[in-house]
Amino acid sequence: MVLKTFRWAFLVTAAGLAAGALYDGWAALGLVAILAVLEVSLSFDNAVINAGILKRMSAFWQTIFLTVGVLIAVFGMRLVFPVLIVAVTAKIGPVQAVTLALDDKDRYQQLVTDAHPAIAAFGGIFLLMIFLNFIFEEREITWQTWLERPLAKLGKVEMLSVCIALIVLVVAAMTVATHAHQHGGGHADKAQTVLTAGVAGLITYLVVAGLSAFFENRIEEEEEEAEEAEEKARGRRGGSNGAVVALTGRAAFFTFLYLEVIDASFSFDGVIGAFAITNDIVLMALGLGIGAMYVRSLTVYLVRQGTLDDFVFLEHGAHYAIGALAVILLVTIEYQISELITGLVGVVLIGWSFWSSVRRNARIARETEKARAVDNTG
């Protein structure tokens, strides 16, 4: 099962490392390996979130996620995205940006760094919306019950998550404006950039999530009708079938788009963090591409193994990691935060949720054994 699920990741790893060695020797091979590890560590929470969504989709759309989705994730976010950042912010053509990336790496890195406020605002607000909509939703199983139950009650207020996201965005923009004013106004237009990018991130979330929810509701209605017909048929022939109908058609398509936007948002910190290791766009694409393949394969593995059903708090931990990453991205608009902290926060939260799940399963097993013992003695 592991070999089958990760076979493409293993093949891409071998090809990527070989390409790195051919491109610039053994040192380049080492940098590619380090970048791959960086991407996996920063995006592990992405795999958990993706698995929670992907498990509701049909096998066909899971395959699309692993094929077409990989092309978008690897070539789009890890190769094209950094080039587009430079092209837009420096107001030059994509071809010039590629030339700059290959011939003047220091200048290329500086341009990407200059674009960081817009990237952080867009990605931070998008990820914050994911976290807020999760934490404000009432659910049967809670991890941090003392926090989640009260917030779920607050979540009944319409558009609360949007209001909070806008307040956070305004605070971030005001902080940038105040800091610019105190330092002579050298970056006075940065506040406007942050506001514009943040609103764009909010709109992107609302559009993609809204379309996904709309078509999901449509297909749920169709599923209910199909299940009613199936129940009548089972009543005539006997037996039962508890299978869950997977998302297909337009619902699956927009859910797929939602997954891609989530992946793009999670990629921001990886792309920016990669510049701390190298400013060579070729090595960056190779290393981050390998890491992205492992994240994709891990997502499918979690779905097919039913890990999220066995360890019920993993999804909670991943969403808390999303919230932490959103805050970190917004803070990095004005302040420097180590990539080590960014990666460790997600790992710690997911590790904590996994351990909580293990303890919960052990407690349930003990209670079940006690109940059986009582029944046997009775």
Secondary structure by P-SEA (a helix, b strand, c coil): cccccaaaaaaaaaaaaaaaaaaccaaaaaaaaaaaaaaaaacaaaaaaaaaaaaaccaaaaaaaaaaaaaaaacccccaaaaaaaaaaacccaaaaaaaaaccaaaaaaaaaaaaaaaaaaaaaaaaaaaaaaaacccccccccccaaaaaaaccccaaaaaaaaaaaaaaaaaaaaaaaaacccccaaaaaaaaaaaaaaaaaaaaaaaaaaaaaaaaaaaaaaaaaaaaaaaabbbbbccccccccaaaaaaaaaaaaaaaaaaaaaaaaaaaccccaaaaaaaaaaaaaaaaaaaaaaaaacccccccaaaaaaaaaaaaaaaaaaaaccbbbbaaaaaaaaaaaaaaaaaaaaaaaaaaaaaaaaaaaaaaac
